[in-house]
Amino acid sequence: MRRKKERIVLENVLVTDYAAEGKSLARVEGKVVFIENSIPGDIVNVQLSKNKKDFAEGFPLRVVQYSPERIEAFCTHFGICGGCSWQTLPYELQLKYKQQQVVDNLTRIGKIELPEIQPILGCGETQGYRNKMEYTFSTKKYIPRENFIALKEDNLLDNAQNEGAAGFHAKGFFDKVVEIEKCYLQEEPTNKIRNFVAAWGRENNIPFYNIKEHTGWLRNMMVRIATTGEIMINLVVGYEKKSWREEILGKIETEFPEITTILYTINEKKNDSIYDLEPKSWKGNGFIYEKLEHFKFKISPKSFFQTNTRQAEKLYQVVRDFAELDGSQVVYDLYCGTGSIGIFVSDKAKKIVGVEVIDDAIKDAKINAAENNVNDAVFFAGDVIKICDDAFFEEHGKPDIVITDPPRAGMHEKLVQKLLEMEVPEIVYVSCNPATQARDLALLDAKYQVIKVQPVDMFPHTLHIENVVKLKLKK
């Protein structure tokens, strides 16, 4: 260990494992060190950014020796845009570490009795698997450190930064965007569309958005590509400028006739959220359809839908298998989104009751139920913990099984307590964050036993993992 200008640098540190949030882990003189941008097997010199009594955090200043497990990243933007941070690890090892992440969270945080955890279900496609991408147009282009220094020395930095970028927010910078030439997460024509719009903007001196000053016109663009072949574009602009809007939307329509529906949204707010705005249709009916098995789902621009359609089918099949429905059960689908899980399991349920906070998603859920001839399903918009009270259960029937698929923060503690009070016979808990899931399972352990656990990988080359748990009321 050596000190220089109050910096602490640990030399020749062997990275031994993965930890939470995609960071790697090493142990130095008994202290756990969490390291960014490294993989198990790397030997690195680490500069500490945080140094506490029991742990430290840092980043590699230099890789002394690369891990023998390391492979070459397939994306030229790897390490710059902040996404797909596991590209340098073979996919079979990604699955291994994700499986371990689930085991560690359920045992260390949950501290409950567990059955044998089933082997993780991997993806058949590890590229082009996302059905939705969101791109940002920004006046501030992110410049990597090595290029930054060279441009600054040549007095070219300001011009380079201010030429604008179309892509993703740089990790750790809310106001800078990485210019993306090709992203491998979504199939074409996603890159062609983004690059076309950016090129049009530059050629016509259309101002990209400046998130600090809240100026500029080209702001965001969402691209949805369904497995049905339907494509949706929603172009978000900073204010109404009819001549620009009509020109670019018309050019997109002409250049990409395969796009099913084109929308635009005028966002004059300081934040990028469009949930309180109304997208307007330029071409098509303003929505597309996606399919899971024989079920079809209407997807609007503000709808939530599982981002990896093919793997969502596997995930929902696990949920259906865990539910073990025989046609006699009332199923509550909490945090139901567009109703996809409830509808997927509806063939073997007596009744589906769905609850979701986003009103537009519930509108789509009702349409989806009708279009799939699911007659015994009702859906309600509102906060789960406010809707699911005793009067609600009395009106719609006490659930025989609850399927819950909460956001990363997990279930609200009041909902957990309500489930404990109701003593629902069975719960199937779908989670995109095994840590908060483990916390909730620890609370549910007062009355419930975990009897099945199945991890599912939805997002190859990233740290994210889904996990499905079945719980039964203790006798």
C-alpha positions as CSV (number, residue, x, y, z in Angstrom):
1,M,0.0,0.0,0.0
2,R,1.3,3.4,-0.9
3,R,0.0,7.0,-0.4
4,K,0.4,9.8,-2.9
5,K,-1.4,13.1,-2.6
6,E,-3.7,11.6,0.0
7,R,-4.7,8.9,-2.4
8,I,-4.7,5.3,-1.3
9,V,-3.6,2.8,-3.9
10,L,-3.6,-1.0,-3.4
11,E,-1.2,-2.8,-5.6
12,N,-1.5,-6.3,-7.1
13,V,-5.0,-7.0,-5.9
14,L,-6.5,-10.3,-7.0
15,V,-10.2,-10.0,-7.8
16,T,-11.9,-13.1,-6.5
17,D,-15.6,-12.8,-7.0
18,Y,-18.6,-10.7,-8.0
19,A,-20.6,-8.7,-5.5
20,A,-23.8,-6.6,-5.5
21,E,-24.6,-4.1,-8.3
22,G,-22.1,-5.6,-10.7
23,K,-19.0,-4.7,-8.7
24,S,-16.2,-7.2,-8.2
25,L,-14.8,-8.2,-4.9
26,A,-11.3,-8.7,-3.4
27,R,-9.9,-9.1,0.1
28,V,-6.9,-7.2,1.2
29,E,-5.5,-7.7,4.7
30,G,-8.9,-9.0,5.8
31,K,-10.8,-6.1,4.4
32,V,-13.4,-6.5,1.7
33,V,-12.8,-4.2,-1.3
34,F,-15.4,-3.6,-3.9
35,I,-14.0,-2.8,-7.3
36,E,-15.6,-1.4,-10.5
37,N,-14.8,-2.4,-14.1
38,S,-13.0,-5.6,-13.3
39,I,-13.8,-9.3,-13.4
40,P,-12.8,-12.3,-11.2
41,G,-9.3,-13.4,-11.9
42,D,-8.0,-9.9,-12.8
43,I,-4.9,-8.6,-10.9
44,V,-5.2,-4.8,-10.6
45,N,-3.8,-1.8,-8.9
46,V,-6.8,-0.2,-7.1
47,Q,-7.3,3.5,-6.2
48,L,-9.7,3.7,-3.3
49,S,-12.7,6.1,-3.6
50,K,-14.0,5.1,-0.2
51,N,-12.1,3.6,2.8
52,K,-14.2,2.5,5.8
53,K,-13.3,0.3,8.8
54,D,-14.9,-2.9,7.4
55,F,-14.8,-2.3,3.7
56,A,-13.5,-0.1,0.9
57,E,-14.5,0.8,-2.7
58,G,-12.3,1.7,-5.6
59,F,-11.5,1.4,-9.3
60,P,-8.6,-0.1,-11.2
61,L,-5.8,2.3,-12.1
62,R,-4.0,-0.4,-14.0
63,V,-4.6,-4.0,-14.9
64,V,-1.5,-5.9,-13.9
65,Q,-2.7,-9.2,-15.3
66,Y,-6.0,-10.0,-17.1
67,S,-8.2,-12.8,-15.9
68,P,-7.8,-16.0,-18.0
69,E,-11.6,-16.0,-18.1
70,R,-11.8,-12.6,-19.8
71,I,-13.0,-12.4,-23.4
72,E,-13.0,-9.4,-25.8
73,A,-16.0,-7.1,-25.6
74,F,-18.1,-7.2,-28.8
75,C,-19.2,-3.6,-28.6
76,T,-16.9,-0.7,-29.5
77,H,-18.6,1.5,-26.8
78,F,-17.9,-1.0,-24.0
79,G,-16.6,0.7,-20.9
80,I,-17.7,4.1,-22.1
81,C,-21.5,4.1,-22.2
82,G,-21.9,2.2,-18.9
83,G,-24.2,-0.5,-20.1
84,C,-23.5,-4.2,-20.8
85,S,-20.8,-4.1,-18.2
86,W,-20.3,-7.9,-18.2
87,Q,-19.4,-8.2,-21.9
88,T,-15.9,-9.4,-21.1
89,L,-17.2,-12.4,-19.2
90,P,-18.3,-15.6,-21.1
91,Y,-22.1,-16.0,-20.9
92,E,-22.0,-19.3,-19.0
93,L,-19.9,-17.5,-16.3
94,Q,-22.4,-14.6,-16.2
95,L,-25.1,-17.1,-15.4
96,K,-22.9,-18.7,-12.7
97,Y,-22.4,-15.4,-10.9
98,K,-26.0,-14.4,-11.3
99,Q,-27.1,-17.7,-9.7
100,Q,-24.7,-17.0,-6.9
101,Q,-26.1,-13.5,-6.5
102,V,-29.6,-15.0,-5.9
103,V,-28.2,-17.6,-3.4
104,D,-26.2,-14.9,-1.5
105,N,-29.1,-12.5,-1.2
106,L,-31.7,-15.0,-0.1
107,T,-29.3,-16.6,2.5
108,R,-27.5,-13.5,3.8
109,I,-30.4,-11.0,3.7
110,G,-33.4,-13.3,4.0
111,K,-31.8,-15.7,6.5
112,I,-34.7,-18.1,6.0
113,E,-35.0,-21.8,5.3
114,L,-34.7,-22.4,1.6
115,P,-35.4,-25.4,-0.7
116,E,-32.8,-26.3,-3.3
117,I,-32.5,-23.3,-5.7
118,Q,-33.0,-24.4,-9.3
119,P,-30.4,-23.7,-12.0
120,I,-30.8,-20.3,-13.6
121,L,-32.7,-20.2,-16.9
122,G,-30.4,-18.5,-19.5
123,C,-31.3,-16.6,-22.7
124,G,-31.3,-18.2,-26.1
125,E,-30.3,-14.8,-27.6
126,T,-27.7,-12.7,-25.9
127,Q,-27.8,-9.8,-28.4
128,G,-30.7,-8.0,-29.9
129,Y,-33.0,-9.1,-27.1
130,R,-34.6,-5.9,-26.0
131,N,-37.9,-4.8,-27.4
132,K,-37.6,-1.2,-26.1
133,M,-34.7,1.3,-26.2
134,E,-34.7,4.9,-25.2
135,Y,-32.2,7.3,-26.7
136,T,-31.2,10.8,-25.7
137,F,-30.1,13.8,-27.8
138,S,-27.8,16.2,-26.0
139,T,-25.7,19.3,-26.6
140,K,-23.0,17.8,-24.4
141,K,-21.0,14.9,-25.9
142,Y,-19.2,12.7,-23.5
143,I,-15.4,12.6,-24.3
144,P,-13.4,9.7,-22.8
145,R,-10.5,10.7,-20.6
146,E,-7.7,9.9,-23.1
147,N,-9.4,11.9,-25.9
148,F,-10.4,14.7,-23.4
149,I,-6.8,15.4,-22.6
150,A,-5.6,15.4,-26.2
151,L,-8.5,17.7,-27.4
152,K,-7.9,20.1,-24.5
153,E,-4.2,20.4,-25.4
154,D,-5.1,21.2,-29.0
155,N,-7.8,23.7,-27.9
156,L,-10.5,21.6,-29.6
157,L,-12.4,20.4,-26.5
158,D,-15.2,22.9,-26.6
159,N,-16.0,22.2,-30.2
160,A,-16.0,18.4,-29.6
161,Q,-18.2,18.5,-26.5
162,N,-20.7,20.9,-28.0
163,E,-21.3,19.2,-31.4
164,G,-24.0,17.2,-29.7
165,A,-24.6,13.4,-29.2
166,A,-27.3,10.9,-29.7
167,G,-27.1,7.8,-27.5
168,F,-27.1,7.0,-23.8
169,H,-26.3,9.1,-20.7
170,A,-22.6,8.5,-19.7
171,K,-22.3,6.7,-16.4
172,G,-22.0,9.3,-13.5
173,F,-22.9,12.3,-15.8
174,F,-26.5,13.5,-15.9
175,D,-25.7,16.1,-18.6
176,K,-23.4,14.2,-20.9
177,V,-24.3,11.6,-23.5
178,V,-22.2,9.0,-25.2
179,E,-22.5,9.1,-29.0
180,I,-23.6,5.6,-30.1
181,E,-22.8,4.3,-33.5
182,K,-24.1,0.8,-33.0
183,C,-25.8,-0.7,-29.9
184,Y,-26.3,-4.5,-29.9
185,L,-29.2,-4.6,-27.4
186,Q,-32.0,-4.1,-30.0
187,E,-32.3,-5.4,-33.5
188,E,-32.2,-3.1,-36.5
189,P,-33.5,-0.7,-37.6
190,T,-33.0,0.8,-34.2
191,N,-29.5,2.1,-34.8
192,K,-30.3,3.3,-38.4
193,I,-33.3,5.3,-37.1
194,R,-31.3,7.0,-34.3
195,N,-28.4,7.8,-36.5
196,F,-30.7,9.1,-39.2
197,V,-32.5,11.5,-36.8
198,A,-29.2,12.7,-35.4
199,A,-27.7,13.3,-38.8
200,W,-30.8,15.3,-39.9
201,G,-30.5,17.4,-36.8
202,R,-26.9,18.3,-37.4
203,E,-27.3,18.9,-41.1
204,N,-30.2,21.3,-40.4
205,N,-28.7,23.0,-37.3
206,I,-31.5,21.7,-35.2
207,P,-30.6,22.3,-31.5
208,F,-30.1,19.2,-29.4
209,Y,-31.4,19.4,-25.8
210,N,-29.3,21.0,-23.1
211,I,-30.5,19.4,-19.8
212,K,-28.8,22.0,-17.6
213,E,-30.2,25.1,-19.4
214,H,-33.4,23.4,-20.5
215,T,-33.1,24.6,-24.1
216,G,-33.0,22.8,-27.4
217,W,-35.5,20.9,-29.5
218,L,-34.4,17.3,-30.2
219,R,-34.7,15.6,-26.8
220,N,-35.4,11.8,-26.7
221,M,-36.6,9.0,-28.8
222,M,-38.1,5.6,-27.9
223,V,-38.0,2.6,-30.2
224,R,-40.1,-0.5,-29.6
225,I,-39.7,-3.5,-31.8
226,A,-42.1,-6.4,-31.2
227,T,-41.6,-10.1,-32.0
228,T,-44.7,-9.7,-34.2
229,G,-42.6,-7.4,-36.5
230,E,-44.4,-4.3,-35.5
231,I,-42.3,-1.2,-34.8
232,M,-43.1,2.0,-32.8
233,I,-41.3,5.3,-32.6
234,N,-42.0,8.1,-30.2
235,L,-39.9,11.2,-30.8
236,V,-39.8,13.6,-27.9
237,V,-39.1,17.3,-28.5
238,G,-38.6,20.2,-26.2
239,Y,-41.3,22.5,-27.7
240,E,-43.7,22.8,-30.6
241,K,-42.0,23.8,-33.9
242,K,-44.4,22.6,-36.6
243,S,-42.0,22.9,-39.6
244,W,-39.2,20.9,-37.9
245,R,-41.6,18.3,-36.5
246,E,-43.4,17.7,-39.8
247,E,-40.1,17.5,-41.7
248,I,-38.4,14.9,-39.5
249,L,-41.5,12.8,-39.0
250,G,-42.1,12.8,-42.7
251,K,-38.5,11.8,-43.4
252,I,-38.7,9.0,-40.8
253,E,-41.9,7.7,-42.4
254,T,-40.3,7.8,-45.9
255,E,-36.9,6.4,-45.0
256,F,-38.3,3.6,-42.8
257,P,-41.7,2.4,-44.2
258,E,-41.5,-0.7,-42.0
259,I,-42.3,1.4,-38.9
260,T,-45.9,0.5,-37.9
261,T,-46.7,3.6,-35.9
262,I,-44.9,7.0,-35.4
263,L,-45.7,9.2,-32.5
264,Y,-44.3,12.5,-31.1
265,T,-44.5,14.0,-27.6
266,I,-43.9,17.7,-26.7
267,N,-42.1,17.8,-23.4
268,E,-41.6,21.3,-22.1
269,K,-40.8,20.1,-18.5
270,K,-37.4,20.0,-16.9
271,N,-37.5,16.2,-16.4
272,D,-37.6,13.5,-19.1
273,S,-40.7,11.6,-17.8
274,I,-43.6,11.5,-20.3
275,Y,-46.1,9.7,-18.0
276,D,-48.0,13.0,-17.5
277,L,-47.9,13.9,-21.2
278,E,-49.9,12.8,-24.2
279,P,-48.0,11.3,-27.1
280,K,-49.7,12.2,-30.4
281,S,-49.8,9.8,-33.4
282,W,-48.3,10.9,-36.7
283,K,-48.6,7.5,-38.5
284,G,-50.6,4.4,-37.5
285,N,-52.9,3.9,-34.6
286,G,-50.5,4.8,-31.8
287,F,-49.9,1.3,-30.5
288,I,-48.4,-2.0,-31.5
289,Y,-49.1,-5.6,-30.5
290,E,-46.7,-8.1,-28.8
291,K,-47.3,-11.8,-28.3
292,L,-46.5,-14.3,-25.5
293,E,-47.4,-17.8,-26.5
294,H,-50.9,-17.4,-28.0
295,F,-51.7,-14.3,-26.0
296,K,-51.4,-10.9,-27.7
297,F,-50.9,-7.6,-25.8
298,K,-51.5,-4.0,-26.9
299,I,-48.5,-1.8,-26.1
300,S,-48.9,2.0,-26.0
301,P,-46.0,4.4,-25.8
302,K,-46.3,4.8,-22.0
303,S,-47.1,1.1,-21.3
304,F,-44.8,-1.1,-19.2
305,F,-44.0,-4.5,-20.8
306,Q,-41.3,-6.9,-20.0
307,T,-38.3,-5.7,-22.1
308,N,-37.1,-9.1,-23.2
309,T,-40.1,-10.7,-24.9
310,R,-38.7,-14.1,-25.6
311,Q,-37.3,-14.5,-22.1
312,A,-40.5,-13.0,-20.6
313,E,-42.3,-16.0,-22.0
314,K,-40.0,-18.3,-20.1
315,L,-40.4,-16.2,-16.9
316,Y,-44.2,-16.3,-17.2
317,Q,-44.2,-20.1,-17.8
318,V,-42.3,-20.5,-14.5
319,V,-44.9,-18.3,-12.7
320,R,-47.7,-20.4,-14.2
321,D,-46.0,-23.6,-13.2
322,F,-45.4,-22.3,-9.7
323,A,-49.1,-21.2,-9.3
324,E,-50.3,-24.8,-10.0
325,L,-53.8,-23.5,-11.0
326,D,-56.7,-25.9,-11.5
327,G,-59.5,-23.6,-12.5
328,S,-60.9,-23.0,-9.0
329,Q,-58.6,-20.2,-7.8
330,V,-59.1,-16.4,-7.5
331,V,-55.7,-14.9,-8.5
332,Y,-54.6,-11.4,-7.5
333,D,-52.0,-10.0,-9.9
334,L,-50.4,-7.1,-8.0
335,Y,-48.2,-4.5,-9.8
336,C,-49.9,-6.0,-12.9
337,G,-48.7,-3.5,-15.5
338,T,-50.6,-4.2,-18.8
339,G,-52.0,-7.4,-17.2
340,S,-49.6,-9.7,-18.9
341,I,-48.9,-12.1,-16.1
342,G,-52.6,-12.4,-15.1
343,I,-53.7,-12.9,-18.7
344,F,-50.9,-15.4,-19.3
345,V,-52.1,-17.6,-16.4
346,S,-55.8,-17.0,-16.9
347,D,-56.6,-20.2,-18.8
348,K,-56.4,-22.1,-15.5
349,A,-57.8,-19.5,-13.1
350,K,-61.3,-18.9,-11.9
351,K,-60.8,-15.1,-11.8
352,I,-58.0,-12.6,-12.2
353,V,-57.9,-9.3,-10.2
354,G,-55.1,-6.9,-11.3
355,V,-53.9,-3.8,-9.6
356,E,-51.4,-1.3,-11.0
357,V,-50.6,2.4,-10.3
358,I,-50.3,3.6,-13.9
359,D,-53.7,4.4,-15.3
360,D,-52.7,3.9,-19.0
361,A,-51.3,0.5,-18.2
362,I,-54.7,-0.5,-16.7
363,K,-56.5,0.8,-19.8
364,D,-54.3,-1.5,-21.9
365,A,-54.8,-4.4,-19.4
366,K,-58.6,-4.2,-19.9
367,I,-58.2,-4.1,-23.7
368,N,-55.7,-7.0,-23.6
369,A,-58.1,-9.1,-21.5
370,A,-61.0,-8.4,-23.9
371,E,-58.9,-9.1,-27.0
372,N,-57.7,-12.4,-25.5
373,N,-61.3,-13.4,-24.5
374,V,-60.4,-13.3,-20.8
375,N,-63.8,-12.6,-19.4
376,D,-63.2,-13.3,-15.7
377,A,-60.6,-10.5,-15.2
378,V,-61.0,-7.1,-13.6
379,F,-58.3,-4.4,-13.4
380,F,-57.9,-1.4,-11.1
381,A,-55.6,1.7,-11.3
382,G,-54.1,2.9,-8.1
383,D,-51.6,2.3,-5.3
384,V,-51.6,-1.3,-4.3
385,I,-51.5,-0.6,-0.6
386,K,-54.5,1.9,-0.8
387,I,-56.7,-0.3,-3.0
388,C,-56.1,-3.7,-1.4
389,D,-58.1,-3.2,1.8
390,D,-60.6,-5.4,3.5
391,A,-63.6,-3.9,1.6
392,F,-61.8,-4.5,-1.7
393,F,-61.2,-8.1,-0.9
394,E,-64.8,-8.6,0.3
395,E,-66.1,-7.2,-3.0
396,H,-63.8,-9.1,-5.4
397,G,-63.2,-12.2,-3.4
398,K,-60.4,-13.3,-1.1
399,P,-57.4,-14.4,-3.2
400,D,-56.5,-18.1,-3.2
401,I,-53.1,-17.1,-4.7
402,V,-51.3,-13.8,-5.0
403,I,-48.8,-13.1,-7.8
404,T,-46.7,-10.0,-7.1
405,D,-44.2,-8.4,-9.4
406,P,-43.1,-5.2,-7.7
407,P,-40.5,-2.6,-8.9
408,R,-36.9,-2.8,-7.7
409,A,-37.8,-1.3,-4.3
410,G,-39.8,-4.4,-3.6
411,M,-43.2,-4.6,-1.9
412,H,-44.4,-1.9,0.4
413,E,-44.2,-3.1,4.0
414,K,-47.9,-2.3,4.5
415,L,-48.7,-4.7,1.7
416,V,-46.5,-7.4,3.2
417,Q,-48.4,-6.9,6.5
418,K,-51.7,-7.1,4.7
419,L,-50.7,-10.4,3.1
420,L,-49.7,-11.7,6.5
421,E,-53.1,-10.6,7.9
422,M,-55.0,-12.2,5.1
423,E,-53.2,-15.5,5.2
424,V,-53.4,-16.0,1.5
425,P,-52.7,-19.7,0.9
426,E,-50.0,-19.2,-1.7
427,I,-47.9,-16.4,-3.1
428,V,-45.7,-16.3,-6.2
429,Y,-43.2,-13.5,-5.9
430,V,-41.5,-12.3,-9.1
431,S,-38.6,-9.9,-8.5
432,C,-36.1,-7.9,-10.5
433,N,-34.0,-7.3,-7.4
434,P,-33.2,-10.4,-5.2
435,A,-32.0,-8.1,-2.4
436,T,-35.3,-6.4,-1.8
437,Q,-37.1,-9.7,-2.4
438,A,-35.0,-11.3,0.3
439,R,-35.9,-8.5,2.7
440,D,-39.6,-9.1,2.0
441,L,-39.2,-12.9,2.3
442,A,-37.7,-12.4,5.8
443,L,-40.9,-10.5,6.8
444,L,-43.2,-13.1,5.2
445,D,-41.3,-15.8,7.0
446,A,-43.5,-15.2,10.0
447,K,-46.3,-17.2,8.3
448,Y,-44.9,-18.4,5.0
449,Q,-42.4,-21.0,3.9
450,V,-40.4,-20.7,0.6
451,I,-40.9,-24.0,-1.3
452,K,-39.6,-23.1,-4.8
453,V,-36.9,-20.7,-6.2
454,Q,-36.1,-20.2,-9.9
455,P,-33.7,-17.5,-11.1
456,V,-34.2,-16.3,-14.7
457,D,-31.8,-14.2,-16.7
458,M,-33.6,-11.5,-18.7
459,F,-30.6,-9.2,-19.5
460,P,-27.4,-10.8,-20.7
461,H,-24.2,-8.9,-20.3
462,T,-25.7,-6.9,-17.4
463,L,-25.8,-7.4,-13.7
464,H,-29.6,-7.6,-13.6
465,I,-31.4,-10.8,-12.7
466,E,-35.0,-11.9,-12.2
467,N,-36.0,-14.4,-9.5
468,V,-39.3,-16.3,-9.0
469,V,-40.2,-17.6,-5.5
470,K,-43.2,-19.6,-4.4
471,L,-44.4,-19.4,-0.8
472,K,-46.9,-21.5,1.0
473,L,-48.8,-20.6,4.2
474,K,-47.3,-22.5,7.1
475,K,-49.6,-25.0,8.8
